[in-house]
Amino acid sequence: MTTEHIMSASMTPPTGTDPRKDSLIEYPSVFPIKVMGAMVDGFAEAMCQVALQFDPGFDARTIELRPSKGGNYLGVTLSITATSREQLDNLYRALTSHPMVKIVL
């Protein structure tokens, strides 16, 4: 076998592989996402709207709110139904690019 053949074989994923099996997360499953932002009116509602874009069955009544000790920030836990890695990646991108968001965990 040539070096070129070995390199190309290692870079080509096996046919018929399911990317969901490469994940530690079992899909579908309830997946909590923590989002932090400034304590401003509408922050929690805005985060729920983003969650709904990626999980139409998201129930806003399930969010958990945690204000910071100083009251300047609000932590919001969104429990979404994760159906794929792609869905989670897209949701994280949408949350991290949102102007009201400081950090996403």
Secondary structure, DSSP 8 states (H G I E B T S, - for coil): --HHHHHHHHHS--TT--GGGGSSS-SSEEEEEEEEEES-TTHHHHHHHHHHHH-TT--GGG-EEEE-TTSSEEEEEEEEEE--HHHHHHHHHHHHTSTTEEEE-
